[in-house]
C-alpha cells in the first residue's frame, strides 16, 4: 500500500505512484526504492513510459543505491521481466540477442498440437494470439518452423515420468512490436554496480517475476538478492511457480482439428486460461526453472507484511556502504 507507506514514515518520500510501479527516495538522497507489485500493467505503453521516467528519476536524484521490491509480485508479461534485467545490466544486455537476454523454453508434446501445427493454416490468427510468431529457433534466431518444431524435440526422463516428450527449444523475441507486452528499451544514463542494487523477495515472486529472478541470479553480475521473512534458519527460495507463460483455450482450439478441440469445463466455472511452455533456468539449461531452486544472498528478518514497509527499506538501505553511483 503506497499511500500507507508514504503517510507513515518521514524517511521515505513517494516520488511517483503509477501502479504497478512506484518510486521512493530516502530523505538523505542516497537511496531509491523501485516497487513493482506485478509485471501486468493495465496499459503496457504507460508502463514503459513510467519505467523510462523511473530511470530518469534515478539519474536526476543521483542516488547511490537502488532497492527493487518485488514482494508478492505474481508476474505478468514475460518480456517485462527480462527488460528489468536488461536495464540493470547497463549496456550489456540492452542490445543483446534474445538468446543472451532471455532463457530457453519448450512445450510438452501432445498429439493434438502436433497434428494441428502440421496440418494447419500458417496464416491462422491463433499463431499471433498465442505469441508463437515471437518464438525463435535457438540456432538461427529466426522464427521457428511451426509445422515441425514440436515434433523435433527430445524424449527423456522428466521427474519420475519416463518417455516425456517435448518440443524443440526456443527463445522469445522481446524486441518485436508484434509481441504483446514489449517495451522499446533505451539505455539508462545511470548504472549501478552489483553491490549497489538489492532486490527484495519473500519467495512469492512468481511466474514472470520468477523468470526475472532466475535470469538475474544466473547472470550474477547486476544485483544482490535479499530474502525477506521466511522461517528462521530454514532455506528460503527467491521465487516460486516458475512457469513459461499462459494462454487461453479459445486460441488453442483454433490450432486444433475440430475433433480434437477442448470442451468447456462447466463443473469448475469454465477453464479459460492455462499455463504452457516450460521455462529453463538460464544457467542450468537442462533444469526446468520450477526445479532450479535459488537462495538469496542475504536474509532480512522482517515479517510485518501487512503494515508499512519503511522499516524494511531502512534495513535494506543499511546493507549498503558509503560510495557513489556509476554513470555511463
N, C-alpha and C positions, 0 to 999 in steps of 0.2 A: 504494500500500500504506500505509494509515493507521497501522498498527502500526509499520512501519519508520520512518515519518516521526517518530512520537511518541518512539520509543526512541532516535533518533539525533541529536536536537537539544535544546538547552536553551532555545532562543529561542522555540519554538512549542509551545503547550500544547493537547493534544487535549481539547476541551470536550465533544464528543458524536460518536459514530460509529454512524450509523443508515443504512447503505448504501441507496441511492446517495448519501446526503447526509452529509457530515462537516463539523464546525466546529472551527476552531482560533483561538486568540488569541495575540498576541505577549506576551512576558513583561512588556514595558513598558506593556501595556494600551492601546496606541494603535490597533492594527490587528487585524482579524479576517479569517480565510480561510473562505469557503464553498466547499467542494469538492464538485462534482456529477459523478459518474462516468457518469451517464446520467439520462434522464427516464423511465425504465422501471422503476419500483419493483415489487416483488412484491405489495405491498399499497398501493393508492393512498390509502386513508384514513389509513394510518400515515404515508405520505409527507407528506400535507397537514398532519397534526398535527406532524410533525417540522419541517416548514418554518415553521409558526407558532412553534414553540419556538426555532428558529434566529433569527428576528427578535426574539423576546423576549430572547434572549441578547444580541443586539447592543444592545438598549436597556439591559439590566441592566449590561452592561460599559461602556456609554457610549463605545464605540470611536469614533475619529475617521475611520478609513479602512476600506474593505471591499474585499477581493480576492476575486473569483469565479473559481475554477479549473474550466474545462470542457475541460481537456486530454483528448483521446481520447474525449470524450463522443459516443456513437454515436446518441443520440436516444431516442425513446420516445413517450409520449403527447403529442400536439400541443399540447393546451391547457396542459400544464405548462410548456412553453417560453414561451408567451405570458404565463402567470401570473408568471413571474420578471421579465419586463419590466414588468408592471403593478405588482408590488411595488416595483421600483426607482423607479417614477415618483412615489412618494409617494401623493398623492391624485388625480393627473391621470388615470390610466387604470383605477383600481380599479373605478369605477362607470361606466366608459365603454361606449359601444355596441360591438358586435362589429366594425363597420367602422372603428372608431378604434383598438381594441387589437389587431386582427388584420390579416390580409393576404388578398388575393383568391386564389381557386383557380378552376380549370376542369378539365374532363375531356376527354380525347381522344374524339372521336365515332367510334363503331363501330356498324354497322347492328344487330348483335345486341343491344347495350344499348338502342339507340333503340327497337327493336321490343319488347323486354322491358318497358320502362317504359311505353310507350304502351298496350300490351295487358294489362299485368299487374294483379294484385290489389293495391290500395292498402293492404290490411291485411297484406301479405306481411311476415313477421318479418325477412326479409332486409334490408329498409329500415333497421331498427334495428341489425341486426348489422353493416351496412356504415357506420353512422353517418349515413345520409342524412337522418334526421329532425332532424339538427342543422345542415343546410345552409340558409343564409338568402339570400333574394333581396337583392341589394345596394341596391335602391331602397326596398323596403318593409321590409326586415329582418324578414320573416316567412318561414316555411318555403317553400322553392321548390316549385313545382308539378312533381312528379316525372314527370307524364305528358308534359310537353312541354319542360322546361327544357334537356334535352340537345339538342333539335332547334332551339332558338332562338339558338344561339351563332353565332360568326363563322367564316368560312373565309378563309384567307390564307396568307402565306408563313411557315413556321416552319423556321428554319435554312435549308437549301437545298431543303426539301420544299415544293413548291407545292401549293395546294389542300388544305392541312392544315385539317381541320375540328374544331372544339372546341365544347363546351357553353357555355351562358351562364356568366358568372362567379358565384361565390357566396362567402360568408363562413361561418366556423364559429361556432356558438353555444357558447361556453365557460362560459355561466352556467346551463346547464340540468343538473339532476341526472340526466337521462336519458342523457347522453352519457358514455361510459366515459372515465375519466382526467380528471376535473374536480375542482378544489378550490373550496370556498366561501371566497373571499378576504376577509380583514379588513385594513383599512388599518393598516400598521405604525405604531408610535408613534415611530419614529425614521426619519429620512430623510437621505440624503447628497447633496450637490451632485455634479455630474458629475466634478469634479476629485478627488473623494474615493472614487471607485469605479473599480477597474481589473479588467477581465475578461481572463483569460489563456487563449489558444488557440494550439494548434500547427497549426491548419488542418484537423485531423481531426474537428473539431466538426461532426457531420453529422446529416442528417435533421431531427428536431425541434430539435436543438441549432443546426443551421443556420437553422431558422425563427426561433429565439430571436435569433441573431446578426443576421440580416437586419433584423428588427424593431427591435432595439436600435440598430443603426447608422443605420437610416433615421430613427429619432426624433432621434438625435444629441444628446440632452439629459441622458441618465441615467448614462453611464459612458464612460470611455476604454477602448480595446481594445489589448492588448499581444500582438504576435505572438511566440511563443516558439520558438527554434530556427530551422529552415529553412536555406537556403543564404545565406551572407553576400553582401550587395549584390544579391541577387535578390529580386523581389517575393514576398510571402507573402500568400495569401488567408486570411481569418479563418474560413472554413468550407468544407465540401465536401458532395457529394451532397445538394443541397437538393431533396429530393423533396416530394411532397404528403403522402401518408400511405399506409400499407399495409393490405391486407385479405387475405382468403383466398378461394380458388376455390370452396370449398363454398358460401359465402354468395352469391357472384356467380352461380353456377349456378342458385340459387333464383330469380333475376330473369329468367334466360334461358328462352326456349321450349325444350322438350325437345330439338328438333332442333339447337339452337344451343349446347348445353352443352359446356363444355371437358372433354376427356377427360384421364385421368391421364397423366403423363409418366414411364413406367416406366424409361426409359433414364437419367434423372438422379435416380432415387430418389424421384420424386414431387414435382412442383412444387405446393406448398401455399399459399404466400403470393406476393403480387405488389404492386408499387407502382402506385398510380393517383392521379389528381388532380395537377395542375401548380400548384406554389406560385409566386406572382409577388412580386417584390420590392416591399415596401410603398411605396417611394419611386418606383421606376422601374416603374410598374404595367404597362407593355407588355412588360417583360422577364422571362422566367421566372427564378426565383431561381437555378437552376443555371448561368445565363449572366451573372448580375449579380455580378461579382467585386468584393469589397470588401477593402480592405487595412487593416491595423491602424494605430493612431495612433503607436505606438512599437514598437520591437523589443527583445527581451531575448536576449542571447547565452547561451543555456543549451541543452545537448543531453543532459544526463545523465538521460534519462527513466527509465532502469532503476534508478536509485538514489533516495536520499532527496531530497525536494523542498524541504528547508528553505532551501538556498541560493537557489533560485528565488524563494521567498517573501521572502527577505531583499532580493533585487534589486527585486522588485515594491514592497515596503514603502518602499524608498529613493526611489521616484519621487514619494512624497507629501511635501508641505511640512508645516510645523507649523501646525495650526489646530484648530478644534473641529468636532464633528458638529453637524448642524442638526436640531432636534426640531420635530415638527409635531403 
